[in-house]
């Protein structure tokens, strides 16, 4: 940190204006005041620098010093990230809690990676080998589920002069690489500016399904690994529960969860719940492959803006190792509100609803960092980074700027509906307004790997739900009894799809997660009933009896059938056929 310093000339909430900082650059980190609060230069005008401060500015006044650091806002990347809980600027909350108590003291500082932790480095290259940026030098067993790969820094290439198996902390030198400009010592830790995307060799079209275990998502509105999704919804519609379910069950190897401006009690639930959750594949704690970033609504507003970029940079780092990574951002509306507040204090020309004119490009820049990629290295590694952002539009208005700016760049829209939530239908995702632009790729994959009739069943289920929506207006006007028998049967099939297939209990151990093959069989049982009942009704079977056959009670409980007992679904189909024949 430079000993020469500027001075504060104006304080406006989290915005501080300073003079006397020659050579300062945009997005440079500075330390403000006698307490040396974290800040970042976000505007340079004339001789003044506008600084957004990531801590409360109470007590800061004109004349106090401002110190340059010469660095952009950066994160530490290395062993120790997994199982960590950070604030928006990557300060470890557990370490600060132990040091200062339950409330963060202003100016508090602690290394993001624990220097007292010892790691066993195992080389995978040897002296004399030539390495490129992104090549793996060795591994560290970071947790029971994650093998941390120590990579050649992105700007380093040359011959390995020395490499050794060592036990040490993240600052221990593990290799010396002879570059064109001289030898470079490589440690287990890298620093990376959060606003700069980490480089990749190539971006590829998304192909593999991101399985979530949530039937309404996987069957009707699926997402691919490396894809982007938006989960907008009004207050109380279940955005956070959907995000939690995705974090728990999505088939990603690494999960990064960013709580950006959410209520403290919701983030507390995450912090208490995640250590207790079991990873469905390994049986180990889910935290063994999770990084949490907590920046709640009572924390300084400017840090919300940083927290999203901190999370995506950590996620990109694990992607560069070759892992499939999923990042949940809850919620990007709070991030946008932080941008709006800072923009207002900078007296910038406001855009729609007071948001800054650059809102769309900032949101696009965030989501564009997702993708299915080939990582840097002499042997390119395929890897994916999937982004799922919750949006909290005021009053549930999906036409507001943050939702619309997000929808321009994401390819999956999971629209939450408060009417469904109030009717206790969860997940409250509206099947008439949601969509997925990955549907074709997922259908191809599912037809090949799950069942050849996957796409056909999905299309038929959607057609039934859409026909039900068209008939509902008529039912409100004339009543169900005035409908023709064919339409009443269709309404029954749609009701079964809604209640017995789409409705899912996140708190029931048997219903919280459903594999793709079980989803297919469950839906096929409902469609089988519809297919058997229609010809029977055409042949004179009374509708009243078709709607009350005994096996329909079993259909409502079929979602609880164990994954290893799916032959019971076929037996249920046979009982349905037999019951209809006996009418």
C-alpha positions in Angstrom: 0.0 0.0 0.0 1.3 3.4 -1.0 2.4 5.7 2.0 1.5 8.8 0.0 -2.2 9.4 0.2 -5.0 11.6 -1.0 -7.8 13.0 1.2 -11.6 12.8 1.4 -13.5 15.8 0.2 -17.1 14.5 0.2 -19.0 11.6 1.8 -22.4 10.5 0.5 -23.5 7.3 2.2 -21.3 4.5 0.7 -19.9 7.0 -1.9 -16.7 8.9 -1.0 -15.0 11.4 -3.2 -11.3 11.9 -2.8 -8.6 14.1 -4.3 -4.8 13.9 -4.5 -4.6 10.3 -5.9 -2.4 10.8 -9.1 -2.1 7.7 -11.3 -5.3 6.2 -9.9 -7.1 3.8 -12.2 -10.7 2.7 -12.6 -11.7 -0.2 -10.3 -8.5 0.2 -8.2 -8.9 -0.8 -4.6 -8.1 1.9 -2.0 -8.3 2.1 1.8 -10.4 5.0 3.1 -10.0 6.9 6.4 -8.1 6.2 9.6 -9.9 2.8 9.8 -8.7 1.9 6.3 -12.1 0.8 5.0 -12.2 -1.3 1.8 -13.2 0.9 -1.3 -13.0 0.7 -5.1 -12.6 3.6 -7.5 -15.7 3.7 -9.8 -15.4 7.1 -11.4 -12.5 9.5 -12.2 -13.5 13.0 -13.0 -11.0 15.8 -13.2 -8.8 15.5 -10.1 -11.4 13.7 -8.1 -12.0 10.0 -7.6 -15.4 8.6 -6.6 -15.0 5.5 -4.4 -17.6 3.0 -3.4 -16.9 1.8 0.1 -17.7 -1.8 1.0 -18.2 -0.9 4.7 -20.2 1.6 6.7 -18.8 5.1 6.3 -20.1 6.5 9.6 -17.4 8.7 11.1 -15.6 9.3 7.8 -15.3 13.0 7.0 -13.4 15.5 4.8 -9.7 15.6 5.3 -9.3 11.9 6.3 -6.6 10.0 4.3 -7.2 7.7 1.3 -4.5 5.2 0.5 -4.0 3.6 -3.0 -3.2 -0.1 -3.2 -2.3 -0.3 -6.9 -4.5 -3.4 -7.3 -7.9 -4.1 -8.6 -10.5 -5.8 -6.4 -9.2 -9.4 -6.5 -9.9 -12.7 -4.9 -7.5 -15.4 -3.6 -7.8 -18.7 -5.4 -6.3 -21.8 -3.9 -6.9 -24.7 -1.5 -9.2 -23.8 1.3 -12.0 -22.3 -0.8 -14.3 -25.3 -0.4 -16.4 -25.3 2.8 -15.6 -21.6 3.3 -18.2 -18.9 4.0 -17.2 -15.4 2.8 -18.7 -11.9 2.7 -19.0 -10.0 -0.5 -15.3 -9.0 -0.7 -14.0 -12.5 0.3 -13.4 -12.0 3.9 -13.9 -15.3 5.8 -16.9 -14.8 8.1 -15.9 -17.6 10.5 -12.5 -16.1 11.1 -13.9 -12.6 11.6 -16.5 -14.0 14.0 -13.8 -15.8 16.1 -11.7 -12.6 16.1 -14.3 -9.8 16.5 -17.6 -11.5 17.6 -20.9 -11.6 15.7 -20.6 -8.2 14.1 -17.9 -7.3 11.6 -15.7 -4.5 12.9 -15.1 -1.8 10.3 -11.7 -2.2 8.7 -11.5 -5.8 9.8 -9.2 -7.8 7.6 -8.3 -11.5 7.4 -6.7 -13.5 4.6 -9.3 -15.3 2.4 -7.3 -18.5 2.5 -6.2 -19.8 5.9 -2.4 -19.5 6.2 -2.3 -21.9 9.1 -3.8 -24.8 7.1 -1.3 -27.3 5.7 -1.8 -29.0 2.4 -0.1 -32.0 0.7 0.9 -31.1 -2.8 1.3 -34.1 -5.2 3.1 -33.1 -8.5 1.8 -34.5 -11.9 4.6 -33.0 -14.0 8.4 -33.4 -13.6 11.4 -31.2 -14.0 12.2 -30.4 -17.6 8.5 -30.6 -18.8 7.2 -27.7 -20.8 4.0 -26.2 -19.4 1.5 -23.8 -20.9 -0.9 -21.4 -19.1 -3.7 -23.6 -17.4 -1.7 -26.8 -17.4 -2.1 -28.8 -14.1 1.1 -28.9 -12.1 -0.2 -31.1 -9.3 -3.1 -31.8 -6.9 -4.1 -31.2 -3.4 -6.9 -33.2 -1.7 -9.0 -30.2 -0.5 -12.0 -32.0 0.9 -13.5 -35.5 0.8 -15.2 -34.8 -2.5 -12.9 -32.2 -4.2 -9.4 -32.8 -5.6 -7.9 -29.3 -6.0 -5.8 -28.9 -9.1 -2.9 -26.4 -8.9 -2.6 -24.9 -12.4 0.0 -22.9 -14.2 -1.0 -19.2 -13.9 -2.7 -17.8 -17.1 0.3 -15.6 -17.9 3.1 -18.1 -17.3 4.6 -20.7 -19.7 8.0 -22.3 -20.0 10.1 -25.3 -18.8 9.6 -26.7 -15.3 13.0 -25.9 -13.6 12.0 -27.5 -10.3 8.9 -29.1 -8.8 8.7 -31.0 -5.5 6.1 -32.8 -3.4 5.7 -30.6 -0.3 3.5 -30.1 2.7 2.9 -26.5 3.4 0.5 -23.6 3.3 -0.9 -21.9 0.2 2.1 -19.5 0.1 4.6 -22.4 -0.2 6.5 -22.5 -3.5 5.7 -25.7 -5.2 7.4 -25.2 -8.6 9.9 -22.9 -10.4 9.1 -22.3 -14.1 11.8 -20.9 -16.4 10.0 -18.4 -18.7 11.3 -16.1 -21.4 11.8 -13.3 -18.9 13.4 -15.4 -16.2 12.4 -18.0 -13.5 8.9 -17.7 -11.9 8.1 -19.1 -8.4 4.6 -20.7 -8.4 2.7 -21.2 -5.2 -0.6 -22.8 -4.4 -2.5 -19.5 -4.4 -3.4 -17.2 -7.3 -4.9 -13.7 -7.2 -7.4 -12.7 -9.9 -9.3 -9.4 -10.5 -13.0 -10.2 -10.1 -14.3 -8.0 -12.9 -12.1 -9.7 -15.5 -13.4 -13.1 -16.8 -10.8 -15.9 -16.6 -9.6 -16.9 -20.1 -10.7 -20.2 -21.8 -9.5 -21.8 -25.0 -12.9 -22.2 -26.6 -16.6 -21.9 -25.9 -18.8 -24.8 -27.1 -22.6 -25.2 -27.5 -24.2 -26.6 -24.3 -25.0 -30.3 -24.6 -25.3 -32.2 -21.4 -28.4 -32.0 -19.2 -28.2 -30.2 -15.8 -30.3 -32.7 -13.8 -32.0 -31.0 -10.9 -34.4 -33.7 -9.7 -37.3 -31.2 -9.9 -39.9 -32.6 -12.2 -41.3 -29.4 -13.5 -37.8 -28.2 -14.5 -36.3 -31.4 -15.9 -39.3 -32.5 -17.8 -40.9 -29.3 -19.1 -38.2 -26.5 -18.9 -34.8 -28.2 -18.7 -31.4 -26.6 -18.5 -28.0 -27.7 -19.8 -24.7 -27.7 -18.0 -23.1 -24.4 -19.0 -26.5 -22.8 -19.5 -28.1 -19.7 -17.9 -31.5 -19.5 -16.2 -33.6 -16.8 -14.6 -36.0 -17.4 -11.7 -38.1 -14.3 -11.2 -41.0 -14.2 -8.8 -42.9 -12.0 -6.3 -42.4 -12.1 -2.6 -43.4 -15.5 -1.1 -43.4 -17.4 -4.3 -40.5 -19.7 -3.4 -37.5 -18.3 -5.2 -35.1 -19.1 -2.4 -36.4 -22.6 -1.9 -36.0 -23.3 -5.6 -32.4 -22.0 -5.4 -31.8 -24.2 -2.4 -33.2 -27.3 -4.2 -30.9 -26.6 -7.2 -27.9 -26.1 -5.0 -28.6 -29.4 -3.2 -29.6 -31.6 -6.1 -28.2 -30.3 -9.4 -25.6 -32.7 -10.9 -22.8 -30.2 -10.7 -19.5 -31.2 -9.0 -19.0 -27.8 -7.4 -21.7 -25.4 -6.0 -21.1 -21.7 -5.4 -24.0 -20.0 -3.6 -24.2 -16.2 -3.5 -26.7 -14.7 -1.1 -26.7 -11.2 -2.5 -28.8 -8.7 -0.5 -31.3 -11.4 0.8 -32.8 -11.3 4.2 -30.5 -12.4 7.0 -32.8 -15.1 8.3 -32.9 -16.7 4.8 -29.1 -16.7 4.6 -29.0 -18.1 8.2 -31.2 -21.0 7.0 -28.7 -21.7 4.3 -25.7 -21.5 6.6 -27.3 -23.8 9.1 -28.9 -26.2 6.6 -26.0 -26.8 4.1 -23.6 -28.3 6.7 -26.3 -30.8 7.6 -27.2 -31.8 4.0 -25.9 -35.0 2.5 -24.6 -35.1 -1.1 -26.9 -37.6 -2.8 -24.1 -39.3 -4.8 -21.4 -39.7 -2.1 -23.4 -39.5 1.1 -20.9 -36.9 2.4 -21.9 -33.5 3.6 -22.9 -31.2 0.8 -20.5 -28.5 2.1 -17.6 -30.8 1.0 -18.1 -29.4 -2.5 -19.7 -26.0 -1.7 -18.5 -22.4 -1.4 -20.9 -19.9 0.3 -20.9 -16.1 -0.1 -23.2 -14.2 2.3 -23.9 -10.6 1.7 -27.3 -10.0 3.4 -29.6 -6.9 3.2 -28.2 -5.4 6.4 -24.6 -5.4 5.1 -23.2 -2.4 3.2 -25.0 -1.9 -0.1 -21.9 -1.5 -2.2 -20.6 -4.9 -1.2 -23.6 -6.5 -2.9 -22.2 -5.4 -6.3 -18.9 -7.0 -5.5 -20.3 -10.2 -4.1 -21.7 -11.4 -7.4 -18.4 -10.9 -9.2 -16.5 -12.5 -6.3 -18.8 -15.6 -6.6 -18.4 -15.9 -10.4 -14.6 -15.6 -10.3 -14.4 -18.4 -7.7 -16.7 -20.5 -9.9 -14.6 -19.8 -13.0 -11.5 -21.0 -11.1 -13.0 -24.4 -10.3 -14.3 -24.6 -13.9 -10.8 -24.1 -15.1 -9.8 -27.3 -13.3 -12.2 -29.3 -15.5 -15.2 -29.4 -13.1 -18.9 -28.8 -13.8 -19.8 -25.9 -11.6 -23.2 -24.4 -10.7 -23.5 -20.8 -9.4 -26.8 -19.7 -7.7 -27.2 -15.9 -7.3 -30.0 -14.9 -4.9 -30.9 -12.3 -5.9 -29.7 -10.2 -8.8 -32.4 -7.6 -8.2 -30.6 -6.6 -5.0 -27.4 -6.4 -6.9 -29.1 -4.1 -9.5 -30.6 -2.0 -6.7 -27.1 -1.5 -5.3 -26.0 -0.3 -8.8 -29.0 2.1 -8.9 -28.1 3.5 -5.5 -24.4 4.1 -6.4 -25.4 5.5 -9.8 -27.8 8.0 -8.1 -25.0 9.1 -5.7 -22.7 9.6 -8.7 -25.4 11.8 -10.2 -25.3 9.8 -13.5 -28.2 10.2 -16.0 -30.8 7.6 -14.9 -32.3 5.1 -17.2 -35.6 3.2 -16.9 -37.0 3.3 -13.3 -33.8 5.0 -12.1 -31.5 2.1 -13.0 -28.2 3.1 -14.6 -28.0 3.1 -18.4 -25.4 0.4 -18.2 -27.7 -2.0 -16.3 -28.3 -4.3 -19.3 -24.6 -4.6 -20.3 -23.6 -5.2 -16.6 -26.1 -8.1 -16.3 -25.2 -9.5 -19.7 -21.5 -9.4 -18.8 -22.3 -11.4 -15.7 -24.3 -14.1 -17.4 -21.9 -14.3 -20.4 -19.3 -15.8 -18.0 -21.3 -19.0 -18.0 -20.7 -21.7 -20.7 -19.5 -25.1 -21.8 -15.8 -24.5 -22.5 -12.4 -26.1 -23.2 -10.1 -24.8 -20.5 -6.6 -23.4 -21.1 -3.8 -26.0 -21.2 -1.8 -28.1 -23.7 -4.4 -30.8 -23.2 -7.8 -28.9 -23.2 -10.2 -30.0 -20.5 -13.9 -29.8 -21.1 -15.8 -28.0 -18.2 -19.0 -26.2 -17.6 -20.2 -23.2 -15.5 -24.0 -22.9 -15.1 -25.6 -19.7 -13.8 -29.0 -19.5 -12.1 -30.1 -16.1 -11.0 -33.1 -15.3 -8.9 -34.8 -12.0 -9.6 -37.2 -10.2 -7.2 -39.3 -7.8 -9.3 -41.4 -5.3 -7.1 -45.0 -6.6 -7.0 -44.1 -9.5 -9.2 -44.0 -7.3 -12.3 -42.1 -9.2 -14.9 -42.0 -6.2 -17.2 -39.6 -4.3 -14.9 -36.1 -3.5 -16.2 -34.0 -6.1 -14.2 -36.2 -9.0 -15.4 -36.3 -7.8 -19.0 -32.5 -7.2 -19.1 -32.0 -10.7 -17.7 -34.4 -12.3 -20.1 -32.4 -10.8 -23.0 -29.4 -12.9 -22.2 -30.5 -16.1 -20.4 -32.0 -19.0 -22.2 -34.2 -20.5 -19.5 -37.1 -18.7 -17.8 -38.7 -20.3 -14.7 -41.5 -17.9 -13.9 -42.8 -18.2 -10.4 -46.5 -17.5 -9.8 -47.8 -16.2 -6.4 -51.2 -17.6 -7.2 -49.8 -21.1 -7.4 -47.8 -20.4 -4.2 -50.9 -19.3 -2.3 -52.7 -22.4 -3.6 -49.8 -24.4 -1.9 -48.6 -25.7 -5.3 -44.8 -25.9 -5.1 -42.5 -25.5 -7.0 -44.8 -22.5 -8.0 -43.4 -22.4 -11.5 -46.0 -21.3 -14.1 -46.0 -23.9 -16.9 -47.8 -21.5 -19.3 -45.3 -18.6 -19.1 -42.0 -20.4 -18.5 -39.8 -21.6 -21.3 -36.4 -23.2 -22.1 -34.4 -22.6 -25.3 -32.3 -25.7 -24.5 -35.4 -28.0 -25.0 -34.3 -29.5 -28.3 -30.8 -30.5 -27.1 -32.2 -31.9 -23.8 -34.9 -33.9 -25.7 -32.3 -35.4 -28.0 -30.2 -36.4 -24.9 -33.2 -37.8 -23.0 -34.5 -39.7 -26.0 -31.2 -41.4 -26.3 -30.2 -42.0 -22.7 -33.5 -42.1 -20.7 -36.4 -43.4 -23.0 -37.2 -43.0 -26.7 -40.6 -41.6 -25.9 -39.3 -38.8 -23.6 -39.9 -36.0 -26.0 -43.3 -37.4 -27.1 -44.6 -37.6 -23.5 -43.3 -34.1 -22.7 -45.1 -32.6 -25.7 -48.3 -34.4 -24.9 -48.3 -33.3 -21.2 -47.7 -29.6 -22.3 -50.5 -29.9 -24.8 -52.9 -31.2 -22.1 -52.0 -28.4 -19.7 -52.5 -25.7 -22.4 -55.9 -27.2 -23.4 -56.9 -27.1 -19.7 -56.0 -23.4 -19.5 -58.2 -22.7 -22.6 -61.1 -24.6 -21.0 -60.8 -23.0 -17.6 -62.4 -19.8 -18.8 -65.4 -21.8 -20.1 -65.6 -23.7 -16.8 -65.8 -20.4 -14.9 -68.7 -19.3 -17.1 -70.8 -22.4 -17.4 -69.5 -24.9 -14.8 -67.7 -28.2 -15.2 -70.9 -30.2 -15.7 -71.7 -28.3 -18.9 -68.5 -29.5 -20.6 -68.6 -32.4 -23.0 -67.3 -35.7 -21.5 -64.1 -35.6 -23.6 -63.2 -32.2 -22.2 -64.0 -33.3 -18.6 -61.7 -36.3 -19.1 -59.0 -34.0 -20.3 -59.5 -31.7 -17.3 -59.0 -34.8 -15.1 -55.8 -35.7 -16.9 -54.5 -32.2 -16.5 -55.3 -32.2 -12.8 -53.4 -35.4 -12.4 -50.4 -33.9 -14.2 -50.5 -30.8 -12.0 -51.1 -32.5 -8.6 -49.5 -35.9 -9.1 -46.5 -35.0 -11.3 -45.6 -31.2 -11.2 -46.4 -30.7 -7.4 -43.3 -31.7 -5.4 -42.6 -31.6 -1.7 -39.1 -30.2 -1.0 -39.3 -31.4 2.6 -40.2 -35.1 1.9 -37.2 -37.3 1.6 -38.9 -39.5 -1.0 -40.3 -36.6 -3.1 -37.6 -34.0 -2.9 -35.5 -35.5 -5.7 -36.7 -37.5 -8.8 -34.4 -39.1 -11.3 -35.1 -38.6 -15.0 -36.1 -42.3 -15.5 -38.6 -42.1 -12.6 -39.9 -38.8 -14.0 -40.6 -40.5 -17.4 -42.4 -43.5 -15.8 -44.5 -41.3 -13.5 -45.7 -39.1 -16.4 -46.3 -42.2 -18.6 -48.6 -43.7 -15.9 -50.8 -40.5 -16.1 -50.8 -40.5 -19.9 -51.6 -44.2 -20.0 -54.7 -43.6 -17.9 -55.8 -40.9 -20.4 -55.0 -43.1 -23.4 -57.0 -46.0 -22.0 -60.0 -43.9 -20.8 -60.6 -42.0 -24.0 -61.5 -45.1 -26.2 -63.4 -46.7 -23.3 -65.6 -43.6 -23.1 -66.1 -43.6 -26.8 -67.3 -47.2 -26.5 -69.9 -46.2 -23.9 -68.1 -46.4 -20.6 -69.7 -43.8 -18.2 -67.4 -40.9 -17.4 -68.4 -40.9 -13.7 -66.9 -44.5 -13.3 -63.8 -43.7 -15.4 -63.0 -40.8 -13.0 -63.4 -42.9 -9.9 -61.5 -46.2 -10.7 -59.6 -47.5 -7.6 -56.0 -47.3 -9.1 -56.3 -43.5 -9.4 -55.6 -43.3 -5.7 -52.4 -45.2 -6.3 -51.4 -42.8 -9.0 -51.5 -39.9 -6.5 -49.0 -41.8 -4.3 -46.8 -43.1 -7.2 -44.3 -40.2 -6.7 -43.3 -41.8 -3.4 -42.3 -45.1 -5.1 -38.6 -45.8 -4.5 -36.2 -45.3 -7.4 -35.2 -49.0 -7.3 -38.8 -50.2 -7.5 -39.9 -48.6 -10.8 -41.4 -51.9 -12.0 -44.3 -51.0 -9.7 -45.2 -48.3 -12.2 -45.7 -50.9 -15.0 -47.8 -53.0 -12.6 -49.9 -49.8 -11.9 -50.5 -49.3 -15.6 -51.8 -52.9 -15.9 -54.1 -52.3 -12.9 -55.4 -49.1 -14.6 -56.0 -51.0 -17.9 -57.8 -53.8 -16.0 -60.0 -51.5 -14.0 -61.1 -49.6 -17.2 -61.9 -52.9 -18.9 -64.1 -54.0 -16.1 -66.3 -50.9 -16.3 
